[in-house]
Amino acid sequence: MSASAPTIRTELLSDRHDRNGFVSGVEALDKYLRQQAGQDIRRRVASCFVLLASGNPVPIGYYTLAATSLDLAELPDALAKRLPRYPRVPATLMGRLAVDARHRGRGNGELLLFGAFSRALRNEIASYAFVVDAKDETAARFYSRYRLMPVVSGGRRLFVPMAEIAKIFA
Ligand SMILES: CC(C)(COP(=O)(O)OP(=O)(O)OC[C@H]1O[C@@H](n2cnc3c(N)ncnc32)[C@H](O)[C@@H]1OP(=O)(O)O)[C@@H](O)C(=O)NCCC(=O)NCCS
């Protein structure tokens, strides 16, 4: 019998996962997974999903999702003018995304991002856009590969309309 490739799956973070074994190299992101993510899930302020290989409780990577909103003024005119004149529109925030340093450069970041896109798209509660706060320019470059664009006020908040995400999965 030949050895099969490890199965990769995504799960909601739980006590079964070895959070201490996860090392992204970004202390704030490692600390969040170890100390804060579980509380955020319990308090319903963010969901945290981990990517796992079968037989290994140490996450390959993780992301968080929560509800947020975007000021209409943060959207380019071309998009804003097609929306009702509400001051804000609902959105989905991916607050954090990290891949363990030992698993970078193998498509895991993309897999996590597409998983988050798909999860946000499947949500029955309306959300106009998918939003991220890139932690630095390197992260912003990664996101810009996937149609995320800066909000009008600049900074590192990026977004992509959910309608664009729907086209990716069409
Ligand atoms: C950003 C991060 C999630 C990417 O994860 P990864 O598993 O290395 O990325 P992937 O292997 O899925 O890369 C997918 C594609 O994006 C490219 N890419 C990866 N990082 C990139 C970057 N910083 N800028 C531009 N492109 C990048 C890859 O070359 C690859 O392109 P290819 O398919 O043409 O080869 C990871 O580097 C990370 O955890 N960084 C530290 C935390 C962080 O910055 N989080 C992000 C936001 S807060």
The ligand as a Tripos MOL2 file, in Angstrom:
@<TRIPOS>MOLECULE
LIG
   48    50     1     0     0
SMALL
NO_CHARGES

@<TRIPOS>ATOM
      1 C1          1.2520   36.4180    4.2470 C.3       1 LIG1
      2 C2          1.2340   34.8930    4.5030 C.3       1 LIG1
      3 C3         -0.1050   34.5470    5.1540 C.3       1 LIG1
      4 C4          1.3850   34.1720    3.1600 C.3       1 LIG1
      5 O1          1.3510   32.7750    3.4070 O.3       1 LIG1
      6 P1          2.1040   31.7050    2.4500 P.3       1 LIG1
      7 O2          1.5990   30.3580    2.8150 O.co2     1 LIG1
      8 O3          3.5510   31.9230    2.5010 O.co2     1 LIG1
      9 O4          1.5760   32.1750    1.0260 O.3       1 LIG1
     10 P2          1.2930   31.2180   -0.2490 P.3       1 LIG1
     11 O5          2.3440   30.1940   -0.3600 O.co2     1 LIG1
     12 O6         -0.1230   30.7600   -0.1940 O.co2     1 LIG1
     13 O7          1.4360   32.2850   -1.4230 O.3       1 LIG1
     14 C5          0.4710   32.4320   -2.4220 C.3       1 LIG1
     15 C6          1.0300   33.3370   -3.4820 C.3       1 LIG1
     16 O8          1.2730   34.6190   -2.9050 O.3       1 LIG1
     17 C7          2.6570   34.9720   -3.0650 C.3       1 LIG1
     18 N1          3.0570   35.7010   -1.8770 N.ar      1 LIG1
     19 C8          3.2490   35.1780   -0.6410 C.ar      1 LIG1
     20 N2          3.5500   36.1920    0.2060 N.ar      1 LIG1
     21 C9          3.5640   37.3390   -0.5250 C.ar      1 LIG1
     22 C10         3.8110   38.7060   -0.2420 C.ar      1 LIG1
     23 N3          4.1060   39.1170    0.9790 N.pl3     1 LIG1
     24 N4          3.7110   39.6060   -1.2310 N.ar      1 LIG1
     25 C11         3.3860   39.2260   -2.4820 C.ar      1 LIG1
     26 N5          3.1450   37.9400   -2.8350 N.ar      1 LIG1
     27 C12         3.2350   37.0240   -1.8600 C.ar      1 LIG1
     28 C13         3.3760   33.6620   -3.2540 C.3       1 LIG1
     29 O9          4.5770   33.8160   -3.9790 O.3       1 LIG1
     30 C14         2.3670   32.8490   -4.0250 C.3       1 LIG1
     31 O10         2.3970   33.2090   -5.3960 O.3       1 LIG1
     32 P3          2.5770   32.1000   -6.5420 P.3       1 LIG1
     33 O11         1.3680   31.2100   -6.4120 O.co2     1 LIG1
     34 O12         2.5610   32.9190   -7.7960 O.co2     1 LIG1
     35 O13         3.8450   31.4240   -6.2280 O.co2     1 LIG1
     36 C15         2.4190   34.4510    5.4050 C.3       1 LIG1
     37 O14         3.6100   34.9220    4.8300 O.3       1 LIG1
     38 C16         2.3520   34.9350    6.8460 C.2       1 LIG1
     39 O15         1.7530   34.2710    7.7040 O.2       1 LIG1
     40 N6          3.0130   36.0650    7.1450 N.am      1 LIG1
     41 C17         3.0990   36.5920    8.4900 C.3       1 LIG1
     42 C18         1.8060   37.1440    8.9630 C.3       1 LIG1
     43 C19         1.1510   38.1000    8.0080 C.2       1 LIG1
     44 O16         1.7860   38.9420    7.3860 O.2       1 LIG1
     45 N7         -0.1770   37.9750    7.8750 N.am      1 LIG1
     46 C20        -0.9360   38.7320    6.9000 C.3       1 LIG1
     47 C21        -1.7450   39.7960    7.3110 C.3       1 LIG1
     48 S1         -1.9000   40.4860    8.8550 S.3       1 LIG1
@<TRIPOS>BOND
     1     1     2 1
     2     2     3 1
     3     2     4 1
     4     2    36 1
     5     4     5 1
     6     5     6 1
     7     6     7 2
     8     6     8 1
     9     6     9 1
    10     9    10 1
    11    10    11 2
    12    10    12 1
    13    10    13 1
    14    13    14 1
    15    14    15 1
    16    15    16 1
    17    15    30 1
    18    16    17 1
    19    17    18 1
    20    17    28 1
    21    18    19 ar
    22    18    27 ar
    23    19    20 ar
    24    20    21 ar
    25    21    22 ar
    26    21    27 ar
    27    22    23 1
    28    22    24 ar
    29    24    25 ar
    30    25    26 ar
    31    26    27 ar
    32    28    29 1
    33    28    30 1
    34    30    31 1
    35    31    32 1
    36    32    33 2
    37    32    34 1
    38    32    35 1
    39    36    37 1
    40    36    38 1
    41    38    39 2
    42    38    40 1
    43    40    41 1
    44    41    42 1
    45    42    43 1
    46    43    44 2
    47    43    45 1
    48    45    46 1
    49    46    47 1
    50    47    48 1
@<TRIPOS>SUBSTRUCTURE
     1 LIG1         1 GROUP 0 **** ****
